[in-house]
Amino acid sequence: MKPVRTQPLGECVRQSLAAYFADLEGTEAQNLYPLVIGEIEKPLLQAVMHQAGGNQSRAARMLGINRNTLRKKLTQYGLS
């Protein structure tokens, strides 16, 4: 089965942010960086942990981060 082609992740983020700003109706956004990182990081960790079969060392290598950093992030998002 051929994978379904989706738009690039960056474009998804741009579209989501455009909708977010439109929903604010002129109100200035605040704390946008932690909001966006939090929205992206958790599903990234979930997907990579699934792909790695729950193996934290393998997942850390896939992500290009230290295993201790991965553990900290998993705990932060309640994924440990």
C-alpha positions in Angstrom: 0.0 0.0 0.0 1.4 3.4 -1.0 1.6 6.0 1.8 -0.8 8.9 1.7 1.1 12.1 0.8 0.5 14.9 3.3 1.7 18.4 3.3 5.1 19.3 5.0 5.0 19.7 8.8 6.2 23.3 8.5 3.2 24.1 6.4 0.8 22.5 8.9 2.4 24.7 11.6 2.0 27.8 9.5 -1.6 27.1 8.8 -2.4 26.3 12.4 -0.7 29.5 13.6 -2.6 31.5 11.0 -5.9 30.1 12.3 -4.7 30.7 15.9 -3.9 34.4 15.2 -7.3 34.8 13.4 -9.1 33.3 16.4 -7.4 35.9 18.6 -9.2 38.6 16.6 -6.4 41.2 17.1 -5.5 40.3 20.7 -1.7 39.9 21.0 -0.5 36.4 21.5 1.5 35.6 24.6 3.8 32.7 25.5 3.6 31.4 22.0 6.9 29.5 22.0 6.1 27.2 24.9 2.6 26.7 23.6 3.8 25.6 20.1 6.6 23.5 21.4 4.3 21.7 23.9 1.8 21.0 21.1 4.4 19.5 18.8 6.8 17.8 21.2 4.3 15.5 22.9 3.0 13.8 19.8 6.5 13.7 18.4 7.7 11.8 21.5 4.6 9.5 21.3 5.2 8.6 17.7 8.9 8.0 18.1 8.4 5.9 21.2 5.9 3.8 19.3 8.3 3.5 16.4 11.1 2.5 18.7 8.9 -0.2 20.3 9.1 1.6 23.7 12.9 1.4 23.7 14.2 4.7 25.2 17.7 4.3 24.0 16.6 3.7 20.4 14.1 6.5 20.6 16.8 8.9 21.9 19.0 8.0 19.0 16.2 8.5 16.5 15.5 11.9 18.0 19.2 12.9 18.2 19.0 13.6 22.0 20.5 12.2 25.1 18.6 9.3 26.7 18.4 11.3 30.0 16.9 14.2 28.1 14.3 11.9 26.6 13.4 10.5 30.0 12.9 14.0 31.4 10.7 14.9 28.5 8.6 11.7 28.8 8.1 12.5 32.4 7.2 16.1 31.7 4.4 15.0 29.3 3.3 12.1 31.5 4.5 9.5 28.9 6.8 7.5 31.2 
